[in-house]
Amino acid sequence: MFVLIVGAGRVGATVAKSALAAGHEVSVLDEDPLSHERLDAGQSESWEDSGGQFTVGTALETEALIQAGIERADAFIASTAGDNTNLVIAQIAQKRFGVERVIVRVMDPARADWYGEQGLETISPTKHAIAMFKSALETEAEAVA
């Protein structure tokens, strides 16, 4: 499977390395050339020598997405630091390029729910954190009672 990941921060780089180790073909697109260092960190060989692809560019520009391989992507992950960017590029991947599996990180839980209803597969770390805090508080309340 060919996976295109936009955003080589902690999340994107870790998912990219995991996908490559699982045998997938992985391309990462990020506007910061230094983010490539996260892909090499802790590896015995460079990202490219391991079979990965890295493209420097802005995901809101069609040319950068094409250069990174979106036209043949089986899966697309939007994991930049910005909800607006993630939601726009996820919709571009889904609607313009017809990528089958589009997964998008959305920090705002309400927006994640709404876009999920529109057909995007959303992951909201904020939503997960809220659930974990609630669960921890309930567990503490039960222990005190």
C-alpha positions as CSV (number, residue, x, y, z in Angstrom):
1,M,0.0,0.0,0.0
2,F,1.3,3.5,-0.8
3,V,0.8,5.9,2.0
4,L,1.2,9.7,1.8
5,I,1.6,11.5,5.1
6,V,1.5,15.3,5.3
7,G,3.3,16.6,8.3
8,A,6.6,15.2,9.7
9,G,6.1,16.3,13.3
10,R,6.2,13.8,16.1
11,V,3.0,12.1,15.0
12,G,3.6,12.1,11.3
13,A,7.2,10.9,11.5
14,T,6.4,8.2,14.0
15,V,3.5,6.9,11.9
16,A,5.6,7.1,8.7
17,K,8.4,5.0,10.3
18,S,5.9,2.5,11.6
19,A,4.2,2.2,8.2
20,L,7.5,1.8,6.4
21,A,8.6,-0.9,8.9
22,A,5.3,-2.7,8.3
23,G,6.2,-3.0,4.6
24,H,4.2,-0.1,3.1
25,E,5.6,2.3,0.6
26,V,5.6,5.7,2.4
27,S,6.0,9.3,1.2
28,V,6.1,12.2,3.6
29,L,5.5,15.8,2.6
30,D,6.4,18.7,4.9
31,E,7.2,22.4,4.3
32,D,10.2,22.3,6.7
33,P,13.2,20.6,5.3
34,L,14.6,20.1,8.8
35,S,11.6,17.9,9.7
36,H,13.4,15.2,7.7
37,E,15.7,14.7,10.7
38,R,12.8,13.1,12.6
39,L,12.5,10.5,9.9
40,D,16.2,9.6,10.3
41,A,16.3,9.7,14.1
42,G,16.9,6.4,15.7
43,Q,17.3,4.6,12.4
44,S,20.3,2.6,11.3
45,E,20.1,4.1,7.8
46,S,18.6,7.2,6.3
47,W,14.9,7.5,5.5
48,E,15.5,7.3,1.8
49,D,17.9,4.4,2.1
50,S,15.2,2.6,4.0
51,G,12.9,3.1,1.0
52,G,11.0,6.2,2.2
53,Q,10.3,9.3,0.1
54,F,10.5,12.9,1.5
55,T,9.2,15.9,-0.3
56,V,9.7,19.5,0.8
57,G,6.6,21.6,-0.1
58,T,3.3,23.1,1.0
59,A,0.5,20.6,1.0
60,L,-2.0,23.3,0.0
61,E,-0.2,23.5,-3.3
62,T,-1.3,20.8,-5.8
63,E,2.2,20.5,-7.3
64,A,3.7,19.6,-4.0
65,L,1.0,16.9,-3.4
66,I,1.6,15.5,-6.9
67,Q,5.4,15.5,-6.4
68,A,4.8,13.6,-3.1
69,G,2.8,11.0,-5.0
70,I,-0.9,11.7,-4.2
71,E,-2.0,10.5,-7.6
72,R,-1.2,6.9,-6.6
73,A,-1.9,7.1,-2.9
74,D,-4.0,4.3,-1.4
75,A,-4.0,6.1,2.0
76,F,-3.6,9.8,3.0
77,I,-2.8,11.1,6.4
78,A,-3.1,14.8,7.3
79,S,-1.1,15.3,10.5
80,T,0.1,18.9,10.3
81,A,-0.2,21.2,13.4
82,G,-3.2,23.1,12.0
83,D,-6.8,21.9,11.8
84,N,-7.6,24.2,8.9
85,T,-4.7,22.9,6.8
86,N,-5.5,19.3,7.7
87,L,-9.2,19.6,6.8
88,V,-8.6,21.3,3.5
89,I,-5.9,18.9,2.3
90,A,-7.9,15.9,3.4
91,Q,-10.8,17.1,1.3
92,I,-8.5,17.7,-1.6
93,A,-7.1,14.2,-1.3
94,Q,-10.6,12.7,-1.0
95,K,-12.5,14.7,-3.6
96,R,-10.0,15.9,-6.2
97,F,-7.6,12.9,-6.2
98,G,-10.0,10.2,-5.1
99,V,-7.8,8.7,-2.4
100,E,-9.7,5.7,-0.9
101,R,-8.6,6.1,2.7
102,V,-8.2,9.6,4.1
103,I,-7.4,10.1,7.8
104,V,-7.2,13.6,9.3
105,R,-6.1,14.8,12.7
106,V,-8.4,17.5,14.1
107,M,-7.8,19.0,17.5
108,D,-11.3,20.6,17.8
109,P,-13.7,17.8,18.8
110,A,-16.8,19.5,17.4
111,R,-15.2,20.0,14.0
112,A,-13.9,16.4,14.1
113,D,-17.4,15.2,14.6
114,W,-18.9,17.3,11.8
115,Y,-16.2,16.4,9.3
116,G,-16.5,12.8,10.3
117,E,-20.2,13.0,9.3
118,Q,-19.1,14.4,6.0
119,G,-17.1,11.2,5.2
120,L,-13.6,12.0,6.5
121,E,-12.0,9.7,9.0
122,T,-11.1,12.0,11.8
123,I,-8.8,11.5,14.8
124,S,-9.2,14.0,17.6
125,P,-6.4,13.8,20.2
126,T,-8.4,16.4,22.3
127,K,-11.4,14.1,22.3
128,H,-9.3,11.2,23.5
129,A,-7.6,13.3,26.2
130,I,-11.0,14.4,27.5
131,A,-12.2,10.8,27.7
132,M,-9.1,9.7,29.5
133,F,-9.3,12.6,32.0
134,K,-13.0,11.8,32.7
135,S,-12.1,8.1,33.2
136,A,-9.2,8.9,35.5
137,L,-11.5,11.2,37.6
138,E,-14.2,8.5,37.8
139,T,-11.7,6.0,38.9
140,E,-10.4,8.3,41.6
141,A,-13.9,9.2,42.7
142,E,-14.7,5.4,43.1
143,A,-11.5,4.9,45.1
144,V,-12.3,7.7,47.4
145,A,-15.9,6.6,48.0
